Amino acid sequence: MTLKLISIPENPVPEGGEPFMLVTSDGVELRAARFPARKGVPFKGTVCLFQGRAEFIEKYYETIEDLNERGFCVATLDWRGQGGSQRRLKNPRRGHVRHFDDFQLDMDVFMQDFALPECPPPFFALAHSMGGAVILEAARRRSTWFDRIVLSAPMISLPGFAADPLARRVAVLFTALGLSGLFVPGGNEGNLYHGEFARNPLTSDEKRFKRTGAVAEAAPHLCLGSPTIGWLRAAHRGMTLFEDPEKISEIRTPTLFIAAGDEKVVSNNAIEVLASQMRTAEVVTLPNARHELLMERDGIRDAFFAAFDAFIPGTPTFPD
């Protein structure tokens, strides 16, 4: 586990950022961090920021500063098995989790031992991709944590073959054979930010793409390679929530889905279907945007935050 927050010239730690170590009920060490709202800015509450698969706190410094400048304190963490949190396999580059319910253990210690007692209310959630799936399940189980939720390109379903019933059966078979720790077919230890910008499905902003690559080069211990077969199996099981109308009806926290128009990583159709089934949800799609909306070009990020600002309420106050 790495507690320190990494700072490089292209990506300095936001002012006042502090790292913390948390320990889950099953003994996993997690890295969390808190970033205070800007002084002199009307205070609006705390945004709990939840990343996607293979991400890390440092990748979100720019977004954290955007939120701080809006009057929000930010609390965030690295999920188990990635970033600066404890890895679960001998090969730390394999993105692995046994069950998506394990992420709920991360949520429990993060919210109950860190965010709720250490950060000022009201509380809002901002989650990306895999983090969106985790937060929706948390909202179903514990509806009182967040006043509102914003989801950036949430992982409601995977596109193409990854969502095919055959892929599910193969993942089940390989897991039963004790091979869950292997990379998915075609997977490797490399991360997407070491590839060519022109071929990446994540962002059309070359500067931000290279900035994340620079962090990955400076701190390779934060990075992950491809997911494992076990991760894929866990993802399939975790996303079954979104196939059950009764469970969907239990998610009552007002939720804004923001989808990427040029999406290749998750299923936009699944996002639309889920939002239509929820009682208090709406969808905004940003044309020409790729999967990582908060790492996109300025115009796309501006549109994202315009939707965020219109949705996330708060009574601005000046704290003592």
C-alpha positions as CSV (number, residue, x, y, z in Angstrom):
1,M,0.0,0.0,0.0
2,T,1.2,3.6,-0.8
3,L,-0.2,6.3,1.4
4,K,1.6,9.3,-0.1
5,L,-0.1,11.5,-2.7
6,I,2.1,11.7,-5.8
7,S,2.8,15.2,-7.2
8,I,4.5,16.0,-10.5
9,P,4.9,19.4,-12.2
10,E,2.2,18.7,-14.7
11,N,-0.1,17.4,-12.0
12,P,0.5,19.0,-8.5
13,V,-1.5,17.9,-5.4
14,P,-4.4,20.3,-4.8
15,E,-4.0,22.7,-1.9
16,G,-4.6,21.2,1.5
17,G,-4.9,17.6,0.2
18,E,-4.3,15.0,3.0
19,P,-4.0,11.2,2.6
20,F,-5.5,8.7,5.1
21,M,-5.3,5.0,5.6
22,L,-8.5,3.0,6.2
23,V,-8.8,-0.7,7.0
24,T,-11.9,-2.6,5.9
25,S,-13.8,-5.2,8.0
26,D,-12.0,-7.9,6.0
27,G,-8.6,-6.4,6.7
28,V,-7.8,-4.6,3.4
29,E,-5.8,-1.4,3.6
30,L,-7.3,1.5,1.5
31,R,-5.8,4.9,0.6
32,A,-8.2,7.8,1.0
33,A,-7.8,11.5,0.8
34,R,-9.6,14.7,1.7
35,F,-9.3,18.1,0.0
36,P,-10.9,21.1,1.6
37,A,-13.1,23.7,-0.2
38,R,-11.4,27.0,-1.1
39,K,-11.5,29.6,1.6
40,G,-13.6,32.6,0.9
41,V,-15.9,30.6,-1.4
42,P,-19.6,29.9,-0.3
43,F,-19.6,26.4,1.1
44,K,-21.9,23.8,-0.6
45,G,-21.1,20.5,1.1
46,T,-18.9,17.4,0.4
47,V,-18.6,15.6,-2.9
48,C,-17.5,12.0,-2.4
49,L,-15.6,11.1,-5.6
50,F,-15.5,7.5,-6.8
51,Q,-13.2,6.4,-9.6
52,G,-13.4,3.7,-12.2
53,R,-11.5,0.5,-12.7
54,A,-7.7,0.9,-12.8
55,E,-7.8,4.6,-11.8
56,F,-6.2,6.4,-8.9
57,I,-6.7,9.6,-6.8
58,E,-3.9,11.5,-8.7
59,K,-5.8,11.2,-12.0
60,Y,-8.6,13.4,-10.5
61,Y,-6.5,16.4,-9.2
62,E,-8.0,18.7,-11.9
63,T,-11.5,17.6,-11.1
64,I,-10.9,17.9,-7.4
65,E,-9.7,21.5,-7.9
66,D,-12.8,22.3,-10.0
67,L,-15.0,21.0,-7.1
68,N,-13.0,22.8,-4.4
69,E,-13.4,26.1,-6.3
70,R,-17.2,25.5,-6.4
71,G,-17.3,25.4,-2.6
72,F,-17.1,21.6,-2.1
73,C,-14.9,19.6,0.2
74,V,-13.9,16.4,-1.7
75,A,-13.4,13.0,-0.1
76,T,-12.1,10.2,-2.3
77,L,-10.4,6.8,-2.2
78,D,-8.6,4.2,-4.2
79,W,-10.7,1.0,-4.5
80,R,-9.2,-2.2,-3.2
81,G,-6.8,-3.8,-5.7
82,Q,-5.8,-0.5,-7.5
83,G,-4.1,2.8,-7.0
84,G,-2.4,3.2,-3.7
85,S,-4.6,0.7,-1.9
86,Q,-3.7,-2.9,-1.1
87,R,-3.5,-5.3,-4.0
88,R,-5.1,-8.8,-3.8
89,L,-2.8,-10.8,-6.1
90,K,1.0,-11.5,-6.1
91,N,1.1,-9.8,-9.5
92,P,0.0,-6.3,-8.6
93,R,-0.7,-5.4,-12.2
94,R,-3.6,-7.7,-12.5
95,G,-6.9,-5.9,-11.9
96,H,-8.8,-8.3,-9.7
97,V,-11.7,-8.5,-7.3
98,R,-13.4,-11.6,-6.0
99,H,-16.9,-10.1,-5.7
100,F,-18.3,-6.7,-6.4
101,D,-19.8,-6.9,-2.9
102,D,-16.2,-6.5,-1.6
103,F,-16.4,-2.9,-2.9
104,Q,-19.3,-2.3,-0.5
105,L,-16.9,-3.1,2.3
106,D,-14.7,-0.3,1.0
107,M,-17.7,2.0,0.9
108,D,-18.7,1.1,4.5
109,V,-15.3,2.1,6.0
110,F,-14.9,5.1,3.7
111,M,-18.3,6.6,4.5
112,Q,-18.8,5.5,8.2
113,D,-15.2,6.0,9.5
114,F,-14.0,8.8,7.2
115,A,-16.4,10.8,5.1
116,L,-19.4,11.2,7.5
117,P,-17.4,11.9,10.7
118,E,-14.6,13.9,9.1
119,C,-16.2,16.0,6.3
120,P,-19.0,18.6,6.5
121,P,-22.5,17.9,5.1
122,P,-24.5,17.8,2.9
123,F,-23.1,14.8,1.0
124,F,-23.2,14.2,-2.8
125,A,-21.6,11.5,-4.9
126,L,-19.7,11.8,-8.2
127,A,-18.7,8.4,-9.6
128,H,-17.2,7.3,-12.9
129,S,-17.6,4.0,-14.8
130,M,-17.2,1.0,-12.5
131,G,-17.6,3.4,-9.6
132,G,-21.1,4.2,-10.8
133,A,-22.1,0.5,-10.5
134,V,-20.7,0.4,-7.0
135,I,-22.5,3.6,-5.9
136,L,-25.9,2.6,-7.3
137,E,-25.7,-0.6,-5.2
138,A,-24.7,1.4,-2.2
139,A,-27.6,3.8,-2.8
140,R,-30.0,0.8,-2.9
141,R,-28.7,-0.5,0.4
142,R,-28.1,2.8,2.2
143,S,-30.4,5.4,0.8
144,T,-29.5,8.1,3.4
145,W,-25.8,8.6,2.6
146,F,-26.1,11.0,-0.4
147,D,-28.6,13.8,-1.2
148,R,-27.9,13.4,-4.9
149,I,-25.7,11.3,-7.2
150,V,-24.0,12.2,-10.5
151,L,-22.7,9.3,-12.6
152,S,-20.1,9.8,-15.4
153,A,-20.4,7.1,-18.1
154,P,-21.5,4.5,-15.5
155,M,-20.8,0.8,-16.1
156,I,-24.4,-0.5,-16.2
157,S,-23.4,-3.1,-18.8
158,L,-20.4,-3.8,-21.0
159,P,-20.5,-3.6,-24.8
160,G,-20.0,-6.3,-27.4
161,F,-18.7,-9.7,-26.5
162,A,-18.0,-8.8,-22.9
163,A,-21.8,-8.7,-22.3
164,D,-22.6,-11.8,-24.3
165,P,-24.0,-14.8,-22.3
166,L,-21.2,-16.9,-23.8
167,A,-18.6,-14.6,-22.2
168,R,-20.4,-14.9,-18.9
169,R,-20.4,-18.7,-19.1
170,V,-16.7,-18.7,-20.0
171,A,-15.9,-16.5,-17.0
172,V,-17.9,-18.8,-14.7
173,L,-16.1,-21.9,-16.1
174,F,-12.6,-20.4,-15.7
175,T,-13.4,-19.2,-12.2
176,A,-14.6,-22.7,-11.2
177,L,-11.4,-24.1,-12.6
178,G,-9.3,-21.9,-10.3
179,L,-8.2,-19.6,-13.1
180,S,-9.8,-16.4,-11.9
181,G,-6.5,-14.6,-11.4
182,L,-5.5,-14.8,-15.0
183,F,-5.9,-11.9,-17.4
184,V,-8.9,-11.9,-19.6
185,P,-8.1,-13.2,-23.1
186,G,-5.8,-10.7,-24.8
187,G,-5.1,-8.9,-21.6
188,N,-1.6,-7.8,-20.4
189,E,0.2,-5.8,-17.8
190,G,0.3,-2.5,-19.8
191,N,-2.0,0.4,-19.0
192,L,-3.9,2.3,-21.6
193,Y,-1.9,5.5,-21.1
194,H,1.2,3.9,-22.4
195,G,-0.5,3.3,-25.8
196,E,-0.9,5.6,-28.7
197,F,-3.2,8.6,-28.2
198,A,-4.8,8.2,-31.6
199,R,-6.1,4.8,-30.8
200,N,-7.3,5.4,-27.2
201,P,-11.1,5.1,-26.5
202,L,-10.9,7.2,-23.3
203,T,-10.4,10.8,-24.3
204,S,-10.0,13.1,-27.3
205,D,-7.8,15.5,-25.3
206,E,-4.2,14.7,-26.0
207,K,-2.8,17.0,-23.2
208,R,-4.9,15.3,-20.5
209,F,-4.1,11.8,-21.9
210,K,-0.4,12.6,-21.7
211,R,-0.7,14.1,-18.3
212,T,-2.1,10.8,-16.9
213,G,0.6,9.0,-18.8
214,A,3.2,11.2,-17.0
215,V,1.7,10.3,-13.6
216,A,1.7,6.6,-14.6
217,E,5.4,6.9,-15.6
218,A,6.4,8.7,-12.4
219,A,4.4,6.3,-10.1
220,P,4.0,3.0,-11.9
221,H,3.0,1.3,-8.7
222,L,-0.4,3.1,-9.0
223,C,-1.2,1.5,-12.3
224,L,-3.0,-1.7,-13.3
225,G,-3.0,-3.7,-16.5
226,S,-6.0,-5.5,-17.9
227,P,-8.8,-7.0,-15.7
228,T,-8.7,-10.6,-14.7
229,I,-11.2,-13.3,-15.5
230,G,-12.3,-13.1,-11.9
231,W,-12.9,-9.4,-12.2
232,L,-15.1,-10.0,-15.3
233,R,-17.0,-12.7,-13.5
234,A,-17.5,-10.3,-10.5
235,A,-18.6,-7.5,-12.8
236,H,-21.2,-9.7,-14.5
237,R,-22.6,-10.7,-11.2
238,G,-22.5,-7.1,-9.8
239,M,-24.4,-5.8,-12.8
240,T,-27.3,-8.2,-12.4
241,L,-28.7,-5.5,-10.1
242,F,-29.6,-3.5,-13.2
243,E,-31.6,-6.4,-14.6
244,D,-33.9,-6.7,-11.6
245,P,-36.8,-4.2,-11.7
246,E,-37.6,-4.8,-8.0
247,K,-34.0,-3.9,-7.0
248,I,-34.0,-0.9,-9.3
249,S,-37.1,0.5,-7.6
250,E,-35.2,0.5,-4.4
251,I,-32.8,3.2,-5.7
252,R,-34.5,6.4,-4.7
253,T,-31.7,8.9,-4.5
254,P,-32.0,11.5,-7.3
255,T,-29.5,10.6,-9.9
256,L,-28.1,12.3,-13.0
257,F,-26.5,10.0,-15.6
258,I,-24.0,11.8,-18.0
259,A,-23.2,9.6,-21.0
260,A,-20.5,10.0,-23.6
261,G,-21.7,10.3,-27.2
262,D,-18.6,8.4,-28.6
263,E,-18.7,5.6,-26.0
264,K,-16.8,2.4,-26.6
265,V,-16.1,1.2,-23.0
266,V,-19.6,0.8,-21.5
267,S,-23.1,0.5,-23.0
268,N,-25.1,3.7,-23.5
269,N,-28.2,1.8,-24.3
270,A,-28.1,0.2,-20.8
271,I,-27.7,3.6,-19.2
272,E,-30.8,4.9,-21.0
273,V,-32.8,1.8,-20.1
274,L,-31.9,1.9,-16.4
275,A,-32.6,5.7,-16.1
276,S,-36.0,5.2,-17.6
277,Q,-36.8,2.5,-15.0
278,M,-35.6,4.6,-12.0
279,R,-38.1,6.9,-10.3
280,T,-35.8,9.8,-9.9
281,A,-33.2,9.8,-12.7
282,E,-32.4,11.6,-15.9
283,V,-29.8,11.3,-18.7
284,V,-27.6,13.9,-20.4
285,T,-25.5,12.7,-23.4
286,L,-22.5,14.8,-24.4
287,P,-22.0,14.5,-28.2
288,N,-18.5,13.5,-29.5
289,A,-17.3,12.8,-25.9
290,R,-15.4,9.6,-25.2
291,H,-15.6,7.5,-22.0
292,E,-13.6,9.6,-19.6
293,L,-15.8,12.7,-19.6
294,L,-13.8,14.4,-16.8
295,M,-10.5,13.9,-18.8
296,E,-12.0,15.3,-22.0
297,R,-11.5,18.6,-23.9
298,D,-12.4,21.8,-22.2
299,G,-15.7,22.2,-24.1
300,I,-16.9,18.8,-23.0
301,R,-15.8,19.3,-19.4
302,D,-17.6,22.6,-19.4
303,A,-20.8,20.9,-20.6
304,F,-20.3,18.2,-17.9
305,F,-20.0,20.8,-15.1
306,A,-22.9,22.8,-16.5
307,A,-25.1,19.7,-16.0
308,F,-23.5,19.0,-12.6
309,D,-24.0,22.6,-11.4
310,A,-27.7,22.5,-12.5
311,F,-28.3,19.2,-10.7
312,I,-26.3,19.4,-7.5
313,P,-28.1,21.7,-5.0
314,G,-26.7,23.3,-1.9
315,T,-27.3,26.3,0.2
316,P,-24.1,28.3,0.0
317,T,-22.8,29.5,3.3
318,F,-19.6,31.0,4.5
319,P,-18.2,28.7,7.2
320,D,-16.8,30.2,10.4
